[in-house]
Each structure stands twice: as structure tokens, then as C-alpha cells.
Amino acid sequence: MDPYAVLGLTPDATDAEVERAYRELAKHLHPDRAPGPQAQARMAMVNSARDTIRAGVAAADGHLVVPGRPAEGPAVPRDGRWLSDRVRRALPPELLRELQAFEDVRLVARASTWQSPQVVLAVTDRRLLWSPLHAFSPRVHALRHADVRSVTQRLRRPLRRRAVLDIRTHGGRKVGFGDLDPDAAALIERNVSDGMA
């Protein structure tokens, strides 16, 4: 039994997608809505599939191995095992889960946005990822370097000890990060500029 197929997903589905698919199926297969032995058997399969995916075992090489997953290629690491311990400790779990396989995290910094006074900002070789630091259910935001039209950094007045990073996308969206260390802001600007090309 392929647990992902039971939930109507592909093996690269995120944890959030797994939970969403499970809840949707459980809603339709609830005994009040679908009485009978067939619905009960289907619900048992759905429960088993979710439990199997959740109980994925980390192999020695750090990849996620899920019993029942087709062995058509290498398993995809799901927890940033390819990163250094220092970088993994700096990233909150929600940002680690959003990383794509072998995405290189070049910088992790604290910043602020107009939506949140404190965010964790991760600069990778492909994109920017950020999430509120103190939120009940933090949402991860992402911006690909290729989608950026311009990036500039400036020092904040009056003391010029903190920097602001202003980003504009090809679609006209504006993203701003404040309260950055000036050296970190310069490094982010350089990485995003390199990724734009």
C-alpha cells in the first residue's frame, strides 16, 4: 500500500498537505456521513496511511524513508540534514520543513516586516524564506530570486546602526525588511542580486 496514493497525494507532498488531505477524507468517511463496512474499511486505510507517513523513519544518511513508498528514486530529505548543525539550529522548524531538497542556506538573520516586528529570514541559493518569530501558527513566506526586479539596502537614520532592505518584484509587489545588521543586509542584497541574473 502506497500511503500517499491512499490520500490522493504524491510522495513529495508536505506535512501540511498530508494533514489537509487526511482531514478532507475523514470528513467524508465519518460514520455519520458514510455508514457501513466499506466506509469503515476505507477510513481504516486512510488512518493507516497518515500514520505511516507520520512515522517516516530517518535513515542513516538523513533521508526520510516511509514504509510503502515506491522505491523509484532516492528518498527526499525533509529536515535539512544536508545543512550544518549551526544552520539547522538557527532555523525554526517551519522554515526547515519548507526547504527544498539540498537547498543551500547562505544566511539566517533576524529582521522585521510591516506585518511582524520579529521574523527569521533565511537566504538560500534560490529564494528568501521568512516566518514570524513569535506566532501561534507561523506562516512561511517565500520569494524566489528570479522574481525580484530590484533590491536595495540603506542605513536607517539617525544612528545608522541598522539597515533596511527594500525589494520590488516583477509583479510590482514590495517587500521590506528592517532592523537588519548592515553587514547582513549587504550580504542579502548581493545574494539576491546574483540570483536575479
C-alpha positions as CSV (number, residue, x, y, z in Angstrom):
1,M,0.0,0.0,0.0
2,D,1.4,3.4,-1.0
3,P,0.2,5.8,1.8
4,Y,0.5,8.8,-0.5
5,A,-1.8,7.2,-3.1
6,V,-4.4,6.4,-0.4
7,L,-4.5,10.1,0.5
8,G,-4.5,11.1,-3.2
9,L,-1.1,12.7,-3.0
10,T,2.4,12.4,-4.5
11,P,5.4,11.4,-2.4
12,D,6.8,15.0,-2.4
13,A,3.7,16.3,-0.5
14,T,4.4,18.5,2.5
15,D,3.2,17.6,6.0
16,A,0.6,20.3,5.7
17,E,-0.8,18.8,2.5
18,V,-0.9,15.4,4.1
19,E,-2.9,16.7,7.1
20,R,-5.2,18.7,4.8
21,A,-5.9,15.6,2.6
22,Y,-6.4,13.4,5.7
23,R,-9.0,15.9,7.2
24,E,-10.9,16.1,4.0
25,L,-11.1,12.3,3.6
26,A,-12.0,11.9,7.3
27,K,-14.8,14.4,6.9
28,H,-16.4,12.4,4.0
29,L,-15.8,9.0,5.6
30,H,-17.1,9.9,9.1
31,P,-19.7,7.2,10.2
32,D,-22.4,9.9,10.4
33,R,-22.0,10.7,6.7
34,A,-20.9,7.4,5.3
35,P,-22.2,4.5,7.4
36,G,-21.4,0.9,6.5
37,P,-18.5,-1.5,6.4
38,Q,-17.0,-0.2,3.2
39,A,-16.6,3.3,4.6
40,Q,-15.1,1.9,7.8
41,A,-12.6,-0.1,5.8
42,R,-11.7,2.9,3.7
43,M,-11.3,5.1,6.9
44,A,-9.0,2.5,8.4
45,M,-6.8,2.6,5.3
46,V,-6.8,6.5,5.4
47,N,-5.8,6.4,9.1
48,S,-3.1,3.8,8.4
49,A,-1.7,5.8,5.5
50,R,-1.5,9.0,7.6
51,D,0.2,7.1,10.5
52,T,2.6,5.5,8.1
53,I,3.6,8.9,6.6
54,R,3.9,10.5,10.1
55,A,6.1,7.6,11.3
56,G,8.6,8.0,8.5
57,V,12.0,6.7,9.6
58,A,15.1,8.7,9.1
59,A,17.8,6.5,7.6
60,A,21.4,6.8,8.5
61,D,22.1,9.1,5.6
62,G,19.4,11.6,6.9
63,H,16.8,10.8,4.2
64,L,13.2,10.2,5.1
65,V,12.2,6.6,4.5
66,V,8.5,5.9,4.5
67,P,7.3,2.3,4.6
68,G,5.3,1.6,1.5
69,R,6.7,4.5,-0.6
70,P,7.7,3.3,-4.0
71,A,11.5,2.9,-4.3
72,E,11.8,4.5,-7.7
73,G,14.4,7.1,-6.7
74,P,16.3,8.4,-3.7
75,A,14.2,9.5,-0.7
76,V,13.9,13.2,-0.3
77,P,15.5,14.6,2.9
78,R,12.8,16.5,4.8
79,D,14.6,18.0,7.8
80,G,17.6,19.9,6.4
81,R,20.1,17.1,7.2
82,W,22.4,18.4,4.4
83,L,22.9,21.7,6.3
84,S,25.4,22.3,9.0
85,D,24.3,21.8,12.6
86,R,24.7,25.5,13.2
87,V,22.4,26.5,10.4
88,R,19.8,23.9,11.3
89,R,19.7,25.2,14.9
90,A,19.3,28.7,13.7
91,L,16.2,27.8,11.6
92,P,12.8,27.3,13.2
93,P,11.1,24.0,12.3
94,E,8.6,25.6,9.9
95,L,11.4,27.1,7.8
96,L,13.3,23.8,7.8
97,R,10.2,22.0,6.5
98,E,9.8,24.5,3.7
99,L,13.3,23.9,2.3
100,Q,13.6,22.1,-0.9
101,A,15.9,19.1,-1.2
102,F,19.6,20.3,-0.9
103,E,18.7,24.0,-0.9
104,D,21.7,25.8,0.3
105,V,21.0,28.2,3.2
106,R,23.6,31.0,2.9
107,L,22.4,33.3,5.7
108,V,19.9,33.3,8.6
109,A,19.1,36.7,10.1
110,R,16.6,38.4,12.4
111,A,14.6,41.2,10.8
112,S,11.2,42.9,11.0
113,T,8.5,43.5,8.4
114,W,5.4,45.7,8.4
115,Q,3.4,42.6,9.4
116,S,5.6,41.3,12.2
117,P,8.1,43.0,14.5
118,Q,10.3,40.0,14.5
119,V,10.9,37.5,11.7
120,V,13.5,34.9,11.0
121,L,14.8,35.4,7.4
122,A,16.7,32.7,5.6
123,V,18.6,33.5,2.4
124,T,19.1,30.4,0.2
125,D,20.7,29.9,-3.2
126,R,17.2,30.1,-4.8
127,R,15.0,32.3,-2.7
128,L,14.2,34.2,0.5
129,L,12.1,32.5,3.2
130,W,10.8,34.2,6.3
131,S,8.5,33.5,9.2
132,P,7.3,35.4,12.2
133,L,9.4,34.5,15.3
134,H,6.6,34.6,17.9
135,A,3.3,33.4,16.3
136,F,0.8,30.8,17.3
137,S,0.8,29.3,13.8
138,P,3.6,30.9,11.9
139,R,3.1,31.2,8.1
140,V,6.2,30.9,5.9
141,H,6.6,33.4,3.1
142,A,8.8,32.8,0.2
143,L,10.2,34.9,-2.7
144,R,12.3,33.5,-5.5
145,H,15.4,35.5,-6.5
146,A,14.3,35.2,-10.1
147,D,11.0,37.1,-9.3
148,V,12.9,40.1,-7.9
149,R,13.2,43.1,-10.1
150,S,15.3,45.3,-7.8
151,V,16.9,45.1,-4.3
152,T,18.4,47.9,-2.4
153,Q,19.7,48.4,1.1
154,R,20.1,51.6,3.1
155,L,21.1,52.5,6.6
156,R,18.4,53.7,9.0
157,R,18.7,57.2,10.4
158,P,19.6,58.7,12.9
159,L,22.4,56.4,14.2
160,R,22.8,54.3,11.1
161,R,23.4,51.1,13.1
162,R,20.6,49.2,11.5
163,A,19.8,48.6,7.8
164,V,16.6,48.3,5.7
165,L,16.3,46.1,2.7
166,D,13.8,47.1,0.0
167,I,12.7,44.6,-2.6
168,R,10.4,45.0,-5.6
169,T,9.2,42.1,-7.7
170,H,8.5,41.9,-11.4
171,G,4.8,41.8,-10.5
172,G,5.0,45.1,-8.6
173,R,5.0,43.7,-5.1
174,K,7.1,45.5,-2.5
175,V,8.8,43.6,0.4
176,G,10.7,45.3,3.1
177,F,12.9,44.0,5.9
178,G,14.0,46.3,8.7
179,D,16.2,46.1,11.7
180,L,19.0,44.2,9.9
181,D,22.6,44.3,10.7
182,P,24.3,46.4,7.9
183,D,26.7,43.6,7.0
184,A,23.9,41.1,6.8
185,A,21.8,43.5,4.7
186,A,24.7,43.9,2.2
187,L,25.2,40.1,2.0
188,I,21.5,39.5,1.4
189,E,21.5,42.2,-1.3
190,R,24.5,40.6,-3.0
191,N,22.9,37.1,-2.9
192,V,19.6,38.2,-4.2
193,S,21.3,40.3,-7.0
194,D,23.3,37.2,-8.0
195,G,20.2,35.1,-8.1
196,M,18.3,37.6,-10.3
197,A,20.8,37.2,-13.1
